[in-house]
Amino acid sequence: MADVLAADDTASRERAQAVARGLEAISGGDRDVLLLTLVDGLLPREIAARLSLSPDVVRQRKSRALRRIIAAVSELPRIGRLRPL
């Protein structure tokens, strides 16, 4: 049981590091859109108004940012059954 918990802890730490690397790899504007979406829970039209962008641009930035984060996390080796973040 201790081995499983240690593996889960290691996997969680590796995922967090991968997400941090992904956040560092995206532009500031893309990062702002992603954080406003995921952390603040804002809708594209709300983010657009706040950042003086069109909702379509917000959706494009969010999509691009998510693809980069997913790519960073996808590079992690699979360790048993990982629980979702």
N, C-alpha and C positions, 0 to 999 in steps of 0.2 A: 504494500500500500504506500509506503514512504517513497518508493521508486516512482510510482505513478504520480504522486503529488509533486515530486521534484521535477519530473518531466513536464507536467502541466505548468509549473512555475517557470521553467526554462523556456517553454514554448510561448507563454504569455509575454515574457520579457523580450524574446526575439521578435514577436509580432509587434510589440510596442516600438521597438527600435526600427523595424522596417517601416512602420507608419511614420515615425519621426523622419526617417530618411526620405520617404516619399513627400512629406510636407516641405522638407528643405529643397527638394528637386523641382517644385512647382513655383511659378512666379507669384509675386506678392498679391497681384490682383486675383489670380485663380485661388490662392489660399484664402483670401478674404471672403470670396464667394462661398467656398466650401465651408469655412468656419461659421459664417452667418447662417448657412443652411443647416449644418449638423449640430452646432452648439446652441445657436440662438433660435433655431426652428423657424426662420423666416422663409417666406415664399419668394419665388423668383421676382414677382412684381414688387414686393416690398424691398428686396435687395436692390433691384433696379432703381427704385426711387431714392434709396439711401446713397447709392454709389453713382448716380446720374448715368445709368446705362439703360439699354433696352432689355426687356425680359429675355429676348432671344440671346443676347450676348451673355447674360447671366447663366442661362441654361448651357450654352457652349462652354463657358469657363468651368462650370460645375462638372460637366461631362469630362472635359479634358483633365481636370484635377483628379476626379475619381479613377479614371483610367490609369493615371500615373501611380496613385496610391495602391490600387489593385495590383499593378505590375510589381511594385516593390514588395508587397506582401506575398505575391505568388512565387517569388524567388526563394522563399523559405523552404527548407527541406520539410517533408512531411514526417511528423513524429507521432506515430500511433494515431489515435483519434483525438483531434483537437476540438475543443469546444469553441463555438463562435465567440467573437469579441463581445 
